[in-house]
Amino acid sequence: MAWAQQPPGGLAATAPTPLSLHGVFEQAWARQPEARSADLRRAAADATRQAASAWTPEPLALNLQTQTDRPGSNHGSREYEAGVSVPLWLPGERARKGRLAHAEQAALESGLAAARLRLAGEVREAWWAWQRARAELDLTQDRLASAQGLARDVARRFKAGDLSQADRHQADSAVAQAESAVAEAQGAHDGVLAALRAHWGARPADAAPGEGGGSDEARPEPLPGPLSVAAVPEAHPALAELHDQAWTARRAAELAATQTRANPELTLATTRSKGQAGERYQQTVTLGVRIPLGAGPRAQAREATALAETADAEARAAIAQSRLAAEAAAARARLAALQAQVAAMARNAGLARETLAFYEKSFRLGETDLPTRLRVALEAAQAQRQLARLRIDEAAAVSALRQALGLLPE
């Protein structure tokens, strides 16, 4: 089974790619708003960093003006002035603004990584829900095929006079029950698949469940390395996002502490003037500095707000650290329990298959009645169904552990 994209206009589709959890995740991420705007946000952050390293906090301003006491006439006094205003950095402002720009860039990248991890959790949940539905459908179809084969055998032996009409009805009833189970499993499978397509815009190619590499599709993710039960990596995207938010807020508080007033301005101007018509122009040069007064409570409010955001982000990071450690410990415990369950159920399913083989042979020889044969077949099917579910649950538990540790799908 492989993913197939339907091109616009009904054109021939490109070659399908193998279906995998990693592939579905990457396709889902490409559709997210964060992914589509990431390059623009990086460009904006880079522009902010460049602005912080500029020689002036704001662009230079050109000042032009003229003055006369007789408008519309060449007589009287004339004065022309041209100058430039140069905004100046406050002491320490340029360095702190640069540090803030670098912190914002780091926060942008960690925010994107955290968004990818959150999406990975949603994709993993939907993926393993689909795998459970596929496994259930596969098993019910196998059960139906087995019931149909038994019904044919019973019908043949009924015609030969070896079995009664009641036995034939029981075999046909088993086929009807299997058909009902297939219909129910097919509906559940199609519902999960529809949700997958609606959320991530992808669909598997037209193939029966279990065909086209189904075992590869249900393959679990690699187990994480040998970490302690409560260990959460320092680079965990959820923690990195909160730490970078706290660091950005702290840098903003440092900058606010510096910006206690508006930026001063250096003014350099030249003036040409004459008192009356016919006089020669006189030229003067003006050099001045504009120093705004303190911002007062407004600057204090900006600094206090930034410090409050710092404390908030640090507190949320501490809570997240404890929560993620607990989630990782719980995920490891669940995985260990499921591994033990799978081992036990695998032995049980193997014994059930062997027992079914014995009773099938005994039934063909006429040594076992049909109700016993059907009961043993049902028990074997249930054991196989439980084993398949547990194996999917085990693979999903591996994904849950990787999610708790901040690892993306592989």
C-alpha positions in Angstrom: 0.0 0.0 0.0 1.4 3.5 -0.9 0.3 7.0 -0.7 -1.1 8.5 -3.9 -1.6 12.2 -4.6 -4.4 13.1 -7.0 -3.0 15.9 -9.2 -5.3 18.8 -10.3 -7.3 18.3 -13.5 -7.3 14.5 -13.3 -3.7 14.2 -14.7 -1.7 11.0 -14.2 -0.4 10.7 -10.7 3.3 10.7 -9.9 5.0 7.5 -8.7 3.6 6.6 -5.3 5.9 6.7 -2.3 6.1 4.0 0.4 3.7 4.6 3.2 5.4 5.2 6.6 4.8 7.1 9.8 7.7 9.4 9.0 6.4 10.1 5.5 2.9 10.9 6.8 4.4 13.2 9.4 6.5 15.1 6.9 3.6 15.5 4.6 1.4 16.7 7.4 4.0 19.2 8.5 4.3 20.6 5.0 0.6 21.5 5.2 0.9 23.4 8.6 0.7 27.2 8.7 3.9 27.2 10.8 5.9 25.4 8.1 4.6 27.6 5.3 5.4 30.8 7.2 8.7 29.6 8.7 11.0 31.1 6.0 9.2 34.5 6.2 9.5 34.5 10.0 13.2 33.7 9.7 13.7 36.5 7.3 11.9 38.9 9.7 14.0 37.7 12.6 17.2 38.2 10.5 16.1 41.7 9.5 15.6 42.5 13.2 19.0 41.2 14.1 20.6 43.3 11.3 18.7 46.4 12.5 20.1 45.8 16.0 23.6 45.9 14.6 23.0 49.1 12.6 24.9 52.3 13.5 21.7 54.2 14.4 18.5 52.9 16.2 16.3 54.6 13.5 17.0 55.8 10.0 18.5 59.2 9.5 16.1 62.1 8.7 16.7 64.9 6.2 15.4 68.3 7.1 14.8 71.0 4.4 13.1 74.4 4.9 13.0 77.9 3.5 12.0 81.2 5.0 11.1 84.7 3.6 9.3 87.8 4.8 7.9 88.6 1.3 6.3 85.5 -0.2 6.0 85.6 -4.0 8.6 88.4 -4.4 12.4 88.4 -4.9 12.7 91.2 -2.5 13.1 91.0 1.3 15.0 88.5 3.4 15.7 84.9 2.4 16.9 81.9 4.4 17.5 78.3 3.2 18.3 75.5 5.6 19.3 71.9 4.9 20.2 69.5 7.7 20.2 65.9 8.8 19.0 64.4 12.1 20.9 61.3 13.4 19.2 59.2 16.1 21.7 58.0 18.7 21.8 54.8 20.7 21.3 55.1 24.5 24.2 53.7 26.6 24.1 49.9 26.4 21.0 49.9 24.2 22.6 48.6 21.0 24.3 45.6 22.6 21.1 44.6 24.5 19.0 45.0 21.5 21.4 42.7 19.6 21.1 40.1 22.4 17.3 40.3 22.3 17.4 39.8 18.5 19.5 36.6 18.9 17.2 35.4 21.7 14.1 36.0 19.4 15.8 34.0 16.6 16.4 31.1 19.0 12.8 31.3 20.3 11.6 31.2 16.7 13.5 28.0 16.0 12.5 26.3 19.2 8.9 27.3 18.7 9.0 25.6 15.3 10.5 22.5 16.8 7.8 22.4 19.5 5.1 22.8 16.9 6.6 19.8 15.0 6.6 17.7 18.1 2.9 18.6 18.9 2.0 17.7 15.3 4.0 14.4 15.7 1.8 13.5 18.7 -1.4 14.0 16.6 0.0 12.1 13.7 1.2 9.2 15.8 -2.2 8.9 17.5 -4.0 8.8 14.1 -1.4 6.5 12.6 -1.7 3.8 15.2 -5.5 4.1 15.3 -5.4 3.3 11.6 -3.0 0.4 12.1 -5.4 -1.0 14.7 -8.3 -0.7 12.3 -6.2 -2.3 9.5 -5.2 -5.2 11.7 -8.8 -5.8 12.8 -10.0 -5.8 9.2 -7.2 -8.2 8.2 -8.2 -10.6 11.0 -11.9 -10.5 10.3 -11.3 -11.2 6.6 -9.1 -14.2 7.5 -11.9 -15.4 9.8 -14.4 -15.0 7.0 -12.2 -17.0 4.6 -11.8 -19.7 7.2 -15.5 -19.8 7.9 -16.4 -20.0 4.2 -13.9 -22.8 3.7 -15.5 -24.7 6.6 -19.0 -24.0 5.3 -18.0 -25.5 1.9 -16.6 -28.6 3.6 -19.7 -29.0 5.8 -22.0 -28.6 2.7 -20.0 -31.3 0.9 -20.3 -33.7 3.8 -24.0 -32.8 4.3 -24.6 -33.9 0.7 -22.7 -37.1 1.4 -24.8 -37.8 4.5 -22.0 -37.4 7.0 -23.4 -34.3 8.7 -26.9 -33.1 9.5 -28.9 -30.1 8.4 -28.3 -28.5 11.8 -24.5 -28.7 11.2 -24.9 -27.0 7.9 -26.9 -24.2 9.5 -24.3 -23.7 12.2 -21.5 -23.4 9.5 -23.6 -20.9 7.5 -24.3 -19.0 10.7 -20.6 -18.8 11.4 -20.1 -17.4 7.8 -22.8 -14.8 8.5 -21.2 -13.7 11.8 -17.9 -13.4 10.1 -19.4 -11.3 7.3 -20.9 -9.0 9.9 -17.6 -8.7 11.7 -15.9 -7.8 8.4 -18.5 -5.1 7.6 -18.0 -3.6 11.1 -14.3 -3.6 10.8 -14.5 -2.2 7.3 -16.6 0.7 8.5 -14.2 1.5 11.4 -11.2 1.3 9.0 -12.8 3.6 6.5 -13.8 6.1 9.2 -10.2 6.3 10.6 -8.9 6.6 7.0 -11.3 9.4 6.2 -10.1 11.3 9.3 -6.5 10.8 8.2 -7.3 12.2 4.7 -9.3 15.1 6.1 -6.5 16.2 8.5 -3.5 15.6 6.4 -4.7 15.5 2.8 -3.3 12.1 1.9 -4.8 8.7 1.1 -3.5 5.2 0.6 -3.7 3.8 -2.9 -6.5 1.4 -3.7 -5.2 -1.8 -2.2 -6.6 -4.3 0.1 -5.6 -4.0 3.8 -2.4 -5.9 4.4 -1.2 -5.7 0.8 1.7 -3.6 -0.5 4.0 -3.9 2.5 1.5 -3.8 5.4 4.0 -5.3 7.8 6.5 -2.5 7.1 3.7 0.1 7.7 3.0 -1.3 11.1 6.7 -1.6 12.0 7.4 0.2 15.4 9.7 3.1 15.7 13.2 2.5 17.0 13.5 2.3 20.7 15.2 5.4 22.3 18.6 5.0 23.9 19.2 3.8 27.4 17.9 6.7 29.4 16.8 6.7 33.0 13.1 6.4 33.7 12.7 10.0 34.7 15.2 11.4 32.2 14.0 14.1 29.8 16.6 15.5 27.4 17.6 19.1 27.9 17.0 19.6 24.2 13.4 18.5 24.5 11.5 20.8 22.1 8.7 21.6 24.6 11.3 22.6 27.3 13.5 24.4 24.8 10.6 26.5 23.7 9.8 27.6 27.3 13.4 28.2 28.1 13.9 30.4 25.0 10.7 32.2 25.8 12.0 33.0 29.3 15.4 34.0 27.9 13.7 36.3 25.3 11.6 37.9 28.0 14.7 38.4 30.2 16.5 40.1 27.3 13.5 42.3 26.7 13.5 43.3 30.4 17.2 44.2 30.1 16.5 46.3 27.0 13.5 48.0 28.7 15.7 48.9 31.7 18.0 50.7 29.2 15.3 52.5 27.3 14.3 54.9 30.1 13.9 57.7 27.5 13.5 58.2 23.8 16.6 58.1 21.7 18.5 61.4 21.5 19.2 63.0 18.1 22.2 64.7 16.7 21.4 67.5 14.3 23.8 68.9 11.7 22.4 71.7 9.5 23.7 74.5 7.2 21.9 77.8 6.6 22.2 80.3 3.8 20.5 83.7 4.4 20.5 87.3 3.4 18.7 90.3 4.9 17.6 92.2 1.7 17.6 91.9 -2.0 21.0 92.5 -3.5 22.9 91.5 -0.4 25.3 88.5 -0.4 24.2 85.3 1.1 25.7 84.4 4.5 26.3 80.8 5.4 26.2 79.3 8.9 26.5 75.8 10.3 24.4 74.5 13.1 25.3 71.5 15.3 22.8 70.5 18.0 21.7 67.6 20.2 18.1 66.7 21.2 17.8 64.9 24.5 14.3 63.7 25.4 13.4 63.6 29.1 12.8 60.3 30.9 9.8 58.1 30.0 8.9 57.6 33.7 6.2 55.1 34.5 5.9 53.9 30.9 9.4 52.6 30.9 8.9 51.0 34.3 5.7 49.3 33.0 7.6 47.8 30.0 10.3 46.4 32.2 7.8 45.0 34.8 5.8 43.3 32.0 9.0 41.7 30.6 10.0 40.5 34.0 6.6 39.1 34.6 6.8 37.2 31.3 10.2 35.9 32.3 8.8 34.5 35.6 5.8 33.0 33.9 7.9 31.2 31.3 10.4 29.9 33.9 7.5 28.6 36.1 5.9 26.9 33.1 9.3 25.3 32.2 9.7 23.9 35.7 6.1 22.4 35.6 6.7 21.0 32.1 10.0 19.4 33.3 8.1 17.5 36.0 5.2 16.6 33.7 7.4 15.3 30.9 9.4 13.3 33.4 6.2 11.7 34.7 5.0 11.0 31.2 8.3 9.4 30.2 8.2 7.2 33.3 4.6 6.2 32.6 5.4 5.5 29.0 8.3 3.2 29.9 6.2 1.3 32.4 3.4 0.8 29.9 5.9 -0.3 27.3 7.4 -2.9 29.6 4.0 -4.2 30.6 3.0 -4.5 26.9 6.2 -6.3 26.0 5.4 -8.9 28.7 1.8 -9.2 27.5 2.9 -9.7 23.9 5.3 -12.4 24.8 2.6 -14.3 26.9 -0.1 -13.8 24.2 2.2 -14.9 21.5 2.6 -18.3 23.3 -1.1 -18.4 23.8 -1.9 -17.7 20.1 0.7 -20.4 19.1 -0.9 -23.0 21.3 -4.4 -22.0 20.0 -3.3 -22.4 16.4 -1.8 -25.9 17.2 -5.0 -26.9 19.0 -7.1 -25.7 16.1 -5.0 -27.8 13.7 -5.6 -30.9 15.9 -9.4 -30.3 15.9 -9.5 -29.5 12.2 -7.9 -32.9 11.5 -10.1 -34.6 14.0 -13.2 -33.0 12.4 -12.2 -34.2 9.0 -11.8 -37.7 10.3 -15.3 -37.5 12.0 -13.9 -37.7 15.5 -15.1 -34.2 16.6 -18.5 -32.6 16.2 -19.0 -29.3 14.5 -19.9 -27.2 17.6 -16.5 -28.1 19.2 -14.7 -27.4 15.9 -16.4 -23.9 15.7 -15.6 -23.2 19.4 -11.9 -24.0 19.0 -11.8 -21.9 15.8 -13.4 -18.9 17.6 -10.9 -19.3 20.5 -8.0 -19.3 18.1 -9.3 -16.3 16.2 -9.8 -14.4 19.5 -6.2 -15.3 20.6 -4.8 -14.1 17.2 -6.9 -10.9 17.5 -5.7 -10.1 21.0 -2.1 -10.7 19.9 -2.4 -8.4 16.9 -4.0 -5.7 19.1 -1.2 -6.0 21.7 1.5 -5.8 19.0 0.0 -2.6 17.7 -0.4 -1.3 21.2 3.3 -2.1 21.9 4.4 -0.2 18.7 2.1 2.7 19.8 3.7 2.6 23.3 7.2 3.0 21.7 5.9 6.0 19.8 4.4 7.4 23.0 7.8 7.0 24.8 9.5 8.8 21.9 6.9 11.5 22.1 7.5 12.0 25.8 11.2 12.2 25.2 10.8 14.8 22.4 11.8 12.5 19.5 10.2 12.9 16.1 8.8 10.0 14.0 11.3 7.8 12.2 
